[in-house]
Amino acid sequence: IELPRSSSDQASVGTKVSKDELQVGDIVVFSNTYRSGPSHTGIYLGNNKFIHASTSRKGVVISDLNSNYYRKHFSYGRRVTSN
C-alpha cells in the first residue's frame, strides 16, 4: 500500500470511517493542530492507541486517542486497502 507523504493528502485517501469503526492499520486524522483543516495523521494500533511522528525532538511515539489533546483534535479515520 502506498500513501501520500503529507497529512492533508493522507486525509483524503481510502474510505472514511468513524472513531467507533477504527481497525488496526487505519489512518487516524487530526485537524487544527498547527493549521486549519487536516494537519496530522497516525496509524491506529488498536485499544485507542496510535503511532505517529510527534515532533522532531520526540520522534515517533505511541499516543492515546483518549488523551485530552488528541480527543479534541480527532476528526475521522481512513481505511486504505490494496487494489
PDB file of N, CA, C and O in Angstrom:
ATOM      1  N   ILE A   1       0.858  -1.182   0.000  1.00  0.00           N
ATOM      2  CA  ILE A   1       0.000   0.000   0.000  1.00  0.00           C
ATOM      3  C   ILE A   1       0.890   1.225   0.000  1.00  0.00           C
ATOM      4  O   ILE A   1       1.801   1.341   0.820  1.00  0.00           O
ATOM      5  N   GLU A   2       0.628   2.134  -0.914  1.00  0.00           N
ATOM      6  CA  GLU A   2       1.365   3.391  -0.969  1.00  0.00           C
ATOM      7  C   GLU A   2       0.497   4.501  -0.399  1.00  0.00           C
ATOM      8  O   GLU A   2      -0.704   4.567  -0.660  1.00  0.00           O
ATOM      9  N   LEU A   3       1.128   5.375   0.386  1.00  0.00           N
ATOM     10  CA  LEU A   3       0.427   6.515   0.972  1.00  0.00           C
ATOM     11  C   LEU A   3       1.116   7.801   0.561  1.00  0.00           C
ATOM     12  O   LEU A   3       2.334   7.828   0.384  1.00  0.00           O
ATOM     13  N   PRO A   4       0.342   8.871   0.409  1.00  0.00           N
ATOM     14  CA  PRO A   4       0.960  10.168   0.148  1.00  0.00           C
ATOM     15  C   PRO A   4       1.800  10.595   1.356  1.00  0.00           C
ATOM     16  O   PRO A   4       1.602  10.094   2.463  1.00  0.00           O
ATOM     17  N   ARG A   5       2.712  11.499   1.143  1.00  0.00           N
ATOM     18  CA  ARG A   5       3.583  11.961   2.213  1.00  0.00           C
ATOM     19  C   ARG A   5       2.879  12.888   3.194  1.00  0.00           C
ATOM     20  O   ARG A   5       3.041  12.737   4.405  1.00  0.00           O
ATOM     21  N   SER A   6       2.105  13.841   2.696  1.00  0.00           N
ATOM     22  CA  SER A   6       1.551  14.881   3.573  1.00  0.00           C
ATOM     23  C   SER A   6       0.278  14.422   4.278  1.00  0.00           C
ATOM     24  O   SER A   6      -0.489  13.619   3.747  1.00  0.00           O
ATOM     25  N   SER A   7       0.073  14.945   5.475  1.00  0.00           N
ATOM     26  CA  SER A   7      -1.128  14.591   6.236  1.00  0.00           C
ATOM     27  C   SER A   7      -2.394  15.047   5.527  1.00  0.00           C
ATOM     28  O   SER A   7      -3.408  14.350   5.574  1.00  0.00           O
ATOM     29  N   SER A   8      -2.357  16.194   4.877  1.00  0.00           N
ATOM     30  CA  SER A   8      -3.559  16.668   4.180  1.00  0.00           C
ATOM     31  C   SER A   8      -3.921  15.739   3.026  1.00  0.00           C
ATOM     32  O   SER A   8      -5.104  15.529   2.759  1.00  0.00           O
ATOM     33  N   ASP A   9      -2.925  15.177   2.334  1.00  0.00           N
ATOM     34  CA  ASP A   9      -3.201  14.216   1.262  1.00  0.00           C
ATOM     35  C   ASP A   9      -3.636  12.861   1.832  1.00  0.00           C
ATOM     36  O   ASP A   9      -4.522  12.212   1.276  1.00  0.00           O
ATOM     37  N   GLN A  10      -3.019  12.436   2.931  1.00  0.00           N
ATOM     38  CA  GLN A  10      -3.412  11.173   3.559  1.00  0.00           C
ATOM     39  C   GLN A  10      -4.857  11.235   4.049  1.00  0.00           C
ATOM     40  O   GLN A  10      -5.538  10.211   4.104  1.00  0.00           O
ATOM     41  N   ALA A  11      -5.324  12.422   4.402  1.00  0.00           N
ATOM     42  CA  ALA A  11      -6.676  12.603   4.939  1.00  0.00           C
ATOM     43  C   ALA A  11      -7.762  12.375   3.899  1.00  0.00           C
ATOM     44  O   ALA A  11      -8.947  12.368   4.233  1.00  0.00           O
ATOM     45  N   SER A  12      -7.370  12.186   2.636  1.00  0.00           N
ATOM     46  CA  SER A  12      -8.388  12.015   1.594  1.00  0.00           C
ATOM     47  C   SER A  12      -8.293  10.679   0.854  1.00  0.00           C
ATOM     48  O   SER A  12      -9.082  10.431  -0.058  1.00  0.00           O
ATOM     49  N   VAL A  13      -7.349   9.815   1.225  1.00  0.00           N
ATOM     50  CA  VAL A  13      -7.241   8.515   0.551  1.00  0.00           C
ATOM     51  C   VAL A  13      -8.121   7.481   1.251  1.00  0.00           C
ATOM     52  O   VAL A  13      -8.442   7.626   2.430  1.00  0.00           O
ATOM     53  N   GLY A  14      -8.500   6.460   0.530  1.00  0.00           N
ATOM     54  CA  GLY A  14      -9.265   5.378   1.122  1.00  0.00           C
ATOM     55  C   GLY A  14     -10.685   5.767   1.468  1.00  0.00           C
ATOM     56  O   GLY A  14     -11.251   6.702   0.901  1.00  0.00           O
ATOM     57  N   THR A  15     -11.247   5.034   2.407  1.00  0.00           N
ATOM     58  CA  THR A  15     -12.633   5.204   2.822  1.00  0.00           C
ATOM     59  C   THR A  15     -12.686   5.828   4.209  1.00  0.00           C
ATOM     60  O   THR A  15     -11.961   5.412   5.113  1.00  0.00           O
ATOM     61  N   LYS A  16     -13.538   6.818   4.373  1.00  0.00           N
ATOM     62  CA  LYS A  16     -13.692   7.487   5.663  1.00  0.00           C
ATOM     63  C   LYS A  16     -14.400   6.561   6.648  1.00  0.00           C
ATOM     64  O   LYS A  16     -15.386   5.913   6.297  1.00  0.00           O
ATOM     65  N   VAL A  17     -13.891   6.499   7.896  1.00  0.00           N
ATOM     66  CA  VAL A  17     -14.519   5.708   8.954  1.00  0.00           C
ATOM     67  C   VAL A  17     -14.589   6.535  10.230  1.00  0.00           C
ATOM     68  O   VAL A  17     -13.779   7.437  10.445  1.00  0.00           O
ATOM     69  N   SER A  18     -15.564   6.218  11.070  1.00  0.00           N
ATOM     70  CA  SER A  18     -15.714   6.921  12.346  1.00  0.00           C
ATOM     71  C   SER A  18     -14.754   6.335  13.381  1.00  0.00           C
ATOM     72  O   SER A  18     -14.140   5.292  13.154  1.00  0.00           O
ATOM     73  N   LYS A  19     -14.638   7.012  14.507  1.00  0.00           N
ATOM     74  CA  LYS A  19     -13.772   6.532  15.583  1.00  0.00           C
ATOM     75  C   LYS A  19     -14.203   5.141  16.048  1.00  0.00           C
ATOM     76  O   LYS A  19     -13.360   4.292  16.336  1.00  0.00           O
ATOM     77  N   ASP A  20     -15.505   4.911  16.120  1.00  0.00           N
ATOM     78  CA  ASP A  20     -16.025   3.613  16.564  1.00  0.00           C
ATOM     79  C   ASP A  20     -15.741   2.491  15.572  1.00  0.00           C
ATOM     80  O   ASP A  20     -15.766   1.317  15.943  1.00  0.00           O
ATOM     81  N   GLU A  21     -15.474   2.838  14.321  1.00  0.00           N
ATOM     82  CA  GLU A  21     -15.225   1.837  13.279  1.00  0.00           C
ATOM     83  C   GLU A  21     -13.743   1.557  13.052  1.00  0.00           C
ATOM     84  O   GLU A  21     -13.406   0.711  12.224  1.00  0.00           O
ATOM     85  N   LEU A  22     -12.849   2.243  13.763  1.00  0.00           N
ATOM     86  CA  LEU A  22     -11.414   2.091  13.521  1.00  0.00           C
ATOM     87  C   LEU A  22     -10.959   0.648  13.691  1.00  0.00           C
ATOM     88  O   LEU A  22     -11.382  -0.061  14.604  1.00  0.00           O
ATOM     89  N   GLN A  23     -10.078   0.239  12.776  1.00  0.00           N
ATOM     90  CA  GLN A  23      -9.429  -1.065  12.840  1.00  0.00           C
ATOM     91  C   GLN A  23      -7.926  -0.853  12.780  1.00  0.00           C
ATOM     92  O   GLN A  23      -7.446   0.163  12.277  1.00  0.00           O
ATOM     93  N   VAL A  24      -7.192  -1.825  13.300  1.00  0.00           N
ATOM     94  CA  VAL A  24      -5.732  -1.763  13.264  1.00  0.00           C
ATOM     95  C   VAL A  24      -5.277  -1.489  11.836  1.00  0.00           C
ATOM     96  O   VAL A  24      -5.726  -2.149  10.899  1.00  0.00           O
ATOM     97  N   GLY A  25      -4.390  -0.520  11.672  1.00  0.00           N
ATOM     98  CA  GLY A  25      -3.855  -0.164  10.358  1.00  0.00           C
ATOM     99  C   GLY A  25      -4.532   1.030   9.716  1.00  0.00           C
ATOM    100  O   GLY A  25      -4.008   1.585   8.750  1.00  0.00           O
ATOM    101  N   ASP A  26      -5.694   1.444  10.234  1.00  0.00           N
ATOM    102  CA  ASP A  26      -6.364   2.624   9.678  1.00  0.00           C
ATOM    103  C   ASP A  26      -5.551   3.881   9.966  1.00  0.00           C
ATOM    104  O   ASP A  26      -4.819   3.951  10.953  1.00  0.00           O
ATOM    105  N   ILE A  27      -5.691   4.863   9.097  1.00  0.00           N
ATOM    106  CA  ILE A  27      -5.086   6.174   9.322  1.00  0.00           C
ATOM    107  C   ILE A  27      -6.021   6.958  10.241  1.00  0.00           C
ATOM    108  O   ILE A  27      -7.231   6.984  10.017  1.00  0.00           O
ATOM    109  N   VAL A  28      -5.472   7.591  11.265  1.00  0.00           N
ATOM    110  CA  VAL A  28      -6.258   8.486  12.112  1.00  0.00           C
ATOM    111  C   VAL A  28      -5.892   9.914  11.732  1.00  0.00           C
ATOM    112  O   VAL A  28      -4.716  10.252  11.603  1.00  0.00           O
ATOM    113  N   VAL A  29      -6.907  10.743  11.556  1.00  0.00           N
ATOM    114  CA  VAL A  29      -6.721  12.102  11.045  1.00  0.00           C
ATOM    115  C   VAL A  29      -7.104  13.108  12.126  1.00  0.00           C
ATOM    116  O   VAL A  29      -8.167  13.012  12.738  1.00  0.00           O
ATOM    117  N   PHE A  30      -6.218  14.070  12.344  1.00  0.00           N
ATOM    118  CA  PHE A  30      -6.446  15.133  13.321  1.00  0.00           C
ATOM    119  C   PHE A  30      -6.453  16.467  12.594  1.00  0.00           C
ATOM    120  O   PHE A  30      -5.682  16.681  11.658  1.00  0.00           O
ATOM    121  N   SER A  31      -7.324  17.353  13.027  1.00  0.00           N
ATOM    122  CA  SER A  31      -7.449  18.665  12.383  1.00  0.00           C
ATOM    123  C   SER A  31      -7.137  19.783  13.360  1.00  0.00           C
ATOM    124  O   SER A  31      -7.276  19.641  14.575  1.00  0.00           O
ATOM    125  N   ASN A  32      -6.711  20.898  12.786  1.00  0.00           N
ATOM    126  CA  ASN A  32      -6.462  22.136  13.535  1.00  0.00           C
ATOM    127  C   ASN A  32      -5.419  21.967  14.635  1.00  0.00           C
ATOM    128  O   ASN A  32      -5.560  22.528  15.721  1.00  0.00           O
ATOM    129  N   THR A  33      -4.372  21.193  14.351  1.00  0.00           N
ATOM    130  CA  THR A  33      -3.309  21.027  15.342  1.00  0.00           C
ATOM    131  C   THR A  33      -2.301  22.166  15.263  1.00  0.00           C
ATOM    132  O   THR A  33      -1.932  22.735  16.291  1.00  0.00           O
ATOM    133  N   TYR A  34      -1.858  22.502  14.078  1.00  0.00           N
ATOM    134  CA  TYR A  34      -0.971  23.657  13.907  1.00  0.00           C
ATOM    135  C   TYR A  34      -1.395  24.516  12.731  1.00  0.00           C
ATOM    136  O   TYR A  34      -0.828  25.585  12.505  1.00  0.00           O
ATOM    137  N   ARG A  35      -2.386  24.061  11.980  1.00  0.00           N
ATOM    138  CA  ARG A  35      -3.011  24.841  10.912  1.00  0.00           C
ATOM    139  C   ARG A  35      -4.431  24.322  10.756  1.00  0.00           C
ATOM    140  O   ARG A  35      -4.755  23.238  11.244  1.00  0.00           O
ATOM    141  N   SER A  36      -5.272  25.079  10.087  1.00  0.00           N
ATOM    142  CA  SER A  36      -6.661  24.658   9.950  1.00  0.00           C
ATOM    143  C   SER A  36      -6.784  23.469   8.997  1.00  0.00           C
ATOM    144  O   SER A  36      -5.947  23.278   8.114  1.00  0.00           O
ATOM    145  N   GLY A  37      -7.817  22.690   9.185  1.00  0.00           N
ATOM    146  CA  GLY A  37      -8.043  21.510   8.364  1.00  0.00           C
ATOM    147  C   GLY A  37      -7.193  20.344   8.819  1.00  0.00           C
ATOM    148  O   GLY A  37      -6.534  20.426   9.856  1.00  0.00           O
ATOM    149  N   PRO A  38      -7.197  19.241   8.050  1.00  0.00           N
ATOM    150  CA  PRO A  38      -6.391  18.069   8.407  1.00  0.00           C
ATOM    151  C   PRO A  38      -4.915  18.451   8.488  1.00  0.00           C
ATOM    152  O   PRO A  38      -4.346  18.965   7.526  1.00  0.00           O
ATOM    153  N   SER A  39      -4.302  18.196   9.641  1.00  0.00           N
ATOM    154  CA  SER A  39      -2.933  18.676   9.831  1.00  0.00           C
ATOM    155  C   SER A  39      -2.003  17.658  10.478  1.00  0.00           C
ATOM    156  O   SER A  39      -0.812  17.927  10.628  1.00  0.00           O
ATOM    157  N   HIS A  40      -2.520  16.497  10.863  1.00  0.00           N
ATOM    158  CA  HIS A  40      -1.669  15.482  11.480  1.00  0.00           C
ATOM    159  C   HIS A  40      -2.333  14.125  11.292  1.00  0.00           C
ATOM    160  O   HIS A  40      -3.558  14.016  11.342  1.00  0.00           O
ATOM    161  N   THR A  41      -1.530  13.095  11.076  1.00  0.00           N
ATOM    162  CA  THR A  41      -2.069  11.743  10.927  1.00  0.00           C
ATOM    163  C   THR A  41      -1.203  10.745  11.691  1.00  0.00           C
ATOM    164  O   THR A  41      -0.050  11.020  12.022  1.00  0.00           O
ATOM    165  N   GLY A  42      -1.779   9.603  11.954  1.00  0.00           N
ATOM    166  CA  GLY A  42      -1.066   8.498  12.571  1.00  0.00           C
ATOM    167  C   GLY A  42      -1.675   7.196  12.083  1.00  0.00           C
ATOM    168  O   GLY A  42      -2.591   7.202  11.261  1.00  0.00           O
ATOM    169  N   ILE A  43      -1.169   6.087  12.586  1.00  0.00           N
ATOM    170  CA  ILE A  43      -1.687   4.768  12.222  1.00  0.00           C
ATOM    171  C   ILE A  43      -2.244   4.113  13.481  1.00  0.00           C
ATOM    172  O   ILE A  43      -1.562   4.005  14.500  1.00  0.00           O
ATOM    173  N   TYR A  44      -3.494   3.680  13.387  1.00  0.00           N
ATOM    174  CA  TYR A  44      -4.194   3.103  14.529  1.00  0.00           C
ATOM    175  C   TYR A  44      -3.637   1.724  14.869  1.00  0.00           C
ATOM    176  O   TYR A  44      -3.450   0.882  13.990  1.00  0.00           O
ATOM    177  N   LEU A  45      -3.375   1.505  16.164  1.00  0.00           N
ATOM    178  CA  LEU A  45      -2.792   0.251  16.645  1.00  0.00           C
ATOM    179  C   LEU A  45      -3.791  -0.635  17.382  1.00  0.00           C
ATOM    180  O   LEU A  45      -3.480  -1.780  17.709  1.00  0.00           O
ATOM    181  N   GLY A  46      -4.980  -0.116  17.644  1.00  0.00           N
ATOM    182  CA  GLY A  46      -5.962  -0.838  18.445  1.00  0.00           C
ATOM    183  C   GLY A  46      -5.968  -0.317  19.871  1.00  0.00           C
ATOM    184  O   GLY A  46      -5.027   0.358  20.291  1.00  0.00           O
ATOM    185  N   ASN A  47      -7.015  -0.624  20.615  1.00  0.00           N
ATOM    186  CA  ASN A  47      -7.132  -0.214  22.023  1.00  0.00           C
ATOM    187  C   ASN A  47      -6.906   1.280  22.227  1.00  0.00           C
ATOM    188  O   ASN A  47      -6.291   1.691  23.211  1.00  0.00           O
ATOM    189  N   ASN A  48      -7.404   2.088  21.297  1.00  0.00           N
ATOM    190  CA  ASN A  48      -7.309   3.552  21.345  1.00  0.00           C
ATOM    191  C   ASN A  48      -5.880   4.083  21.287  1.00  0.00           C
ATOM    192  O   ASN A  48      -5.638   5.225  21.676  1.00  0.00           O
ATOM    193  N   LYS A  49      -4.941   3.290  20.816  1.00  0.00           N
ATOM    194  CA  LYS A  49      -3.547   3.728  20.662  1.00  0.00           C
ATOM    195  C   LYS A  49      -3.237   3.928  19.183  1.00  0.00           C
ATOM    196  O   LYS A  49      -3.796   3.250  18.320  1.00  0.00           O
ATOM    197  N   PHE A  50      -2.337   4.869  18.906  1.00  0.00           N
ATOM    198  CA  PHE A  50      -1.880   5.090  17.537  1.00  0.00           C
ATOM    199  C   PHE A  50      -0.421   5.494  17.558  1.00  0.00           C
ATOM    200  O   PHE A  50       0.074   6.026  18.552  1.00  0.00           O
ATOM    201  N   ILE A  51       0.267   5.236  16.449  1.00  0.00           N
ATOM    202  CA  ILE A  51       1.677   5.581  16.311  1.00  0.00           C
ATOM    203  C   ILE A  51       1.785   6.730  15.325  1.00  0.00           C
ATOM    204  O   ILE A  51       1.084   6.763  14.313  1.00  0.00           O
ATOM    205  N   HIS A  52       2.677   7.680  15.633  1.00  0.00           N
ATOM    206  CA  HIS A  52       2.801   8.866  14.786  1.00  0.00           C
ATOM    207  C   HIS A  52       4.126   9.562  15.059  1.00  0.00           C
ATOM    208  O   HIS A  52       4.767   9.341  16.087  1.00  0.00           O
ATOM    209  N   ALA A  53       4.519  10.410  14.113  1.00  0.00           N
ATOM    210  CA  ALA A  53       5.707  11.240  14.288  1.00  0.00           C
ATOM    211  C   ALA A  53       5.260  12.495  15.019  1.00  0.00           C
ATOM    212  O   ALA A  53       4.633  13.374  14.428  1.00  0.00           O
ATOM    213  N   SER A  54       5.579  12.577  16.293  1.00  0.00           N
ATOM    214  CA  SER A  54       5.086  13.654  17.149  1.00  0.00           C
ATOM    215  C   SER A  54       5.759  14.986  16.833  1.00  0.00           C
ATOM    216  O   SER A  54       5.139  15.884  16.262  1.00  0.00           O
ATOM    217  N   THR A  55       7.009  15.105  17.201  1.00  0.00           N
ATOM    218  CA  THR A  55       7.800  16.310  16.928  1.00  0.00           C
ATOM    219  C   THR A  55       9.199  15.858  16.532  1.00  0.00           C
ATOM    220  O   THR A  55       9.555  14.694  16.717  1.00  0.00           O
ATOM    221  N   SER A  56       9.988  16.771  15.990  1.00  0.00           N
ATOM    222  CA  SER A  56      11.351  16.389  15.614  1.00  0.00           C
ATOM    223  C   SER A  56      12.154  15.999  16.852  1.00  0.00           C
ATOM    224  O   SER A  56      13.062  15.172  16.762  1.00  0.00           O
ATOM    225  N   ARG A  57      11.838  16.573  17.986  1.00  0.00           N
ATOM    226  CA  ARG A  57      12.557  16.242  19.216  1.00  0.00           C
ATOM    227  C   ARG A  57      12.119  14.883  19.780  1.00  0.00           C
ATOM    228  O   ARG A  57      12.955  14.082  20.198  1.00  0.00           O
ATOM    229  N   LYS A  58      10.813  14.629  19.788  1.00  0.00           N
ATOM    230  CA  LYS A  58      10.291  13.373  20.350  1.00  0.00           C
ATOM    231  C   LYS A  58      10.365  12.209  19.373  1.00  0.00           C
ATOM    232  O   LYS A  58      10.483  11.058  19.793  1.00  0.00           O
ATOM    233  N   GLY A  59      10.297  12.492  18.073  1.00  0.00           N
ATOM    234  CA  GLY A  59      10.322  11.430  17.074  1.00  0.00           C
ATOM    235  C   GLY A  59       9.016  10.657  17.035  1.00  0.00           C
ATOM    236  O   GLY A  59       7.949  11.203  17.316  1.00  0.00           O
ATOM    237  N   VAL A  60       9.110   9.381  16.686  1.00  0.00           N
ATOM    238  CA  VAL A  60       7.927   8.532  16.555  1.00  0.00           C
ATOM    239  C   VAL A  60       7.524   8.023  17.940  1.00  0.00           C
ATOM    240  O   VAL A  60       8.346   7.481  18.680  1.00  0.00           O
ATOM    241  N   VAL A  61       6.247   8.206  18.276  1.00  0.00           N
ATOM    242  CA  VAL A  61       5.741   7.822  19.591  1.00  0.00           C
ATOM    243  C   VAL A  61       4.385   7.124  19.448  1.00  0.00           C
ATOM    244  O   VAL A  61       3.733   7.205  18.407  1.00  0.00           O
ATOM    245  N   ILE A  62       3.986   6.449  20.502  1.00  0.00           N
ATOM    246  CA  ILE A  62       2.645   5.871  20.598  1.00  0.00           C
ATOM    247  C   ILE A  62       1.853   6.738  21.561  1.00  0.00           C
ATOM    248  O   ILE A  62       2.309   7.032  22.666  1.00  0.00           O
ATOM    249  N   SER A  63       0.660   7.147  21.134  1.00  0.00           N
ATOM    250  CA  SER A  63      -0.189   8.016  21.948  1.00  0.00           C
ATOM    251  C   SER A  63      -1.580   7.417  22.077  1.00  0.00           C
ATOM    252  O   SER A  63      -1.930   6.462  21.384  1.00  0.00           O
ATOM    253  N   ASP A  64      -2.364   7.996  22.976  1.00  0.00           N
ATOM    254  CA  ASP A  64      -3.718   7.529  23.257  1.00  0.00           C
ATOM    255  C   ASP A  64      -4.734   8.482  22.638  1.00  0.00           C
ATOM    256  O   ASP A  64      -4.674   9.690  22.865  1.00  0.00           O
ATOM    257  N   LEU A  65      -5.666   7.940  21.857  1.00  0.00           N
ATOM    258  CA  LEU A  65      -6.714   8.770  21.248  1.00  0.00           C
ATOM    259  C   LEU A  65      -7.592   9.446  22.294  1.00  0.00           C
ATOM    260  O   LEU A  65      -8.224  10.462  22.005  1.00  0.00           O
ATOM    261  N   ASN A  66      -7.640   8.897  23.505  1.00  0.00           N
ATOM    262  CA  ASN A  66      -8.489   9.464  24.546  1.00  0.00           C
ATOM    263  C   ASN A  66      -7.811  10.547  25.365  1.00  0.00           C
ATOM    264  O   ASN A  66      -8.427  11.110  26.270  1.00  0.00           O
ATOM    265  N   SER A  67      -6.539  10.854  25.064  1.00  0.00           N
ATOM    266  CA  SER A  67      -5.901  11.961  25.777  1.00  0.00           C
ATOM    267  C   SER A  67      -6.633  13.246  25.404  1.00  0.00           C
ATOM    268  O   SER A  67      -7.207  13.345  24.320  1.00  0.00           O
ATOM    269  N   ASN A  68      -6.612  14.220  26.293  1.00  0.00           N
ATOM    270  CA  ASN A  68      -7.348  15.471  26.054  1.00  0.00           C
ATOM    271  C   ASN A  68      -7.017  16.078  24.704  1.00  0.00           C
ATOM    272  O   ASN A  68      -7.918  16.455  23.956  1.00  0.00           O
ATOM    273  N   TYR A  69      -5.730  16.178  24.384  1.00  0.00           N
ATOM    274  CA  TYR A  69      -5.309  16.844  23.150  1.00  0.00           C
ATOM    275  C   TYR A  69      -5.826  16.114  21.912  1.00  0.00           C
ATOM    276  O   TYR A  69      -6.433  16.732  21.038  1.00  0.00           O
ATOM    277  N   TYR A  70      -5.590  14.813  21.833  1.00  0.00           N
ATOM    278  CA  TYR A  70      -5.973  14.080  20.622  1.00  0.00           C
ATOM    279  C   TYR A  70      -7.480  13.865  20.532  1.00  0.00           C
ATOM    280  O   TYR A  70      -8.024  13.804  19.429  1.00  0.00           O
ATOM    281  N   ARG A  71      -8.157  13.752  21.658  1.00  0.00           N
ATOM    282  CA  ARG A  71      -9.621  13.653  21.630  1.00  0.00           C
ATOM    283  C   ARG A  71     -10.217  14.934  21.057  1.00  0.00           C
ATOM    284  O   ARG A  71     -11.184  14.893  20.296  1.00  0.00           O
ATOM    285  N   LYS A  72      -9.633  16.070  21.427  1.00  0.00           N
ATOM    286  CA  LYS A  72     -10.112  17.375  20.944  1.00  0.00           C
ATOM    287  C   LYS A  72      -9.894  17.534  19.437  1.00  0.00           C
ATOM    288  O   LYS A  72     -10.735  18.116  18.753  1.00  0.00           O
ATOM    289  N   HIS A  73      -8.783  17.026  18.914  1.00  0.00           N
ATOM    290  CA  HIS A  73      -8.415  17.262  17.515  1.00  0.00           C
ATOM    291  C   HIS A  73      -8.750  16.111  16.559  1.00  0.00           C
ATOM    292  O   HIS A  73      -8.603  16.261  15.346  1.00  0.00           O
ATOM    293  N   PHE A  74      -9.198  14.964  17.088  1.00  0.00           N
ATOM    294  CA  PHE A  74      -9.525  13.833  16.216  1.00  0.00           C
ATOM    295  C   PHE A  74     -10.669  14.214  15.280  1.00  0.00           C
ATOM    296  O   PHE A  74     -11.668  14.790  15.712  1.00  0.00           O
ATOM    297  N   SER A  75     -10.516  13.888  13.992  1.00  0.00           N
ATOM    298  CA  SER A  75     -11.568  14.175  13.012  1.00  0.00           C
ATOM    299  C   SER A  75     -12.250  12.904  12.520  1.00  0.00           C
ATOM    300  O   SER A  75     -13.474  12.787  12.587  1.00  0.00           O
ATOM    301  N   TYR A  76     -11.457  11.947  12.023  1.00  0.00           N
ATOM    302  CA  TYR A  76     -12.010  10.718  11.452  1.00  0.00           C
ATOM    303  C   TYR A  76     -10.863   9.775  11.130  1.00  0.00           C
ATOM    304  O   TYR A  76      -9.692  10.134  11.254  1.00  0.00           O
ATOM    305  N   GLY A  77     -11.210   8.581  10.721  1.00  0.00           N
ATOM    306  CA  GLY A  77     -10.225   7.616  10.260  1.00  0.00           C
ATOM    307  C   GLY A  77     -10.346   7.431   8.757  1.00  0.00           C
ATOM    308  O   GLY A  77     -11.349   7.807   8.150  1.00  0.00           O
ATOM    309  N   ARG A  78      -9.313   6.847   8.165  1.00  0.00           N
ATOM    310  CA  ARG A  78      -9.334   6.480   6.738  1.00  0.00           C
ATOM    311  C   ARG A  78      -8.860   5.037   6.645  1.00  0.00           C
ATOM    312  O   ARG A  78      -7.855   4.662   7.250  1.00  0.00           O
ATOM    313  N   ARG A  79      -9.582   4.243   5.892  1.00  0.00           N
ATOM    314  CA  ARG A  79      -9.191   2.850   5.670  1.00  0.00           C
ATOM    315  C   ARG A  79      -8.679   2.725   4.244  1.00  0.00           C
ATOM    316  O   ARG A  79      -9.404   2.987   3.284  1.00  0.00           O
ATOM    317  N   VAL A  80      -7.423   2.321   4.119  1.00  0.00           N
ATOM    318  CA  VAL A  80      -6.791   2.176   2.810  1.00  0.00           C
ATOM    319  C   VAL A  80      -6.499   0.695   2.600  1.00  0.00           C
ATOM    320  O   VAL A  80      -5.862   0.053   3.435  1.00  0.00           O
ATOM    321  N   THR A  81      -6.965   0.166   1.489  1.00  0.00           N
ATOM    322  CA  THR A  81      -6.718  -1.236   1.167  1.00  0.00           C
ATOM    323  C   THR A  81      -6.011  -1.327  -0.179  1.00  0.00           C
ATOM    324  O   THR A  81      -6.081  -0.407  -0.994  1.00  0.00           O
ATOM    325  N   SER A  82      -5.335  -2.437  -0.399  1.00  0.00           N
ATOM    326  CA  SER A  82      -4.659  -2.620  -1.688  1.00  0.00           C
ATOM    327  C   SER A  82      -5.695  -2.925  -2.758  1.00  0.00           C
ATOM    328  O   SER A  82      -6.763  -3.466  -2.474  1.00  0.00           O
ATOM    329  N   ASN A  83      -5.364  -2.572  -3.980  1.00  0.00           N
ATOM    330  CA  ASN A  83      -6.304  -2.805  -5.097  1.00  0.00           C
ATOM    331  C   ASN A  83      -6.217  -4.211  -5.604  1.00  0.00           C
ATOM    332  O   ASN A  83      -6.933  -4.577  -6.535  1.00  0.00           O
TER     333      ASN A  83
END
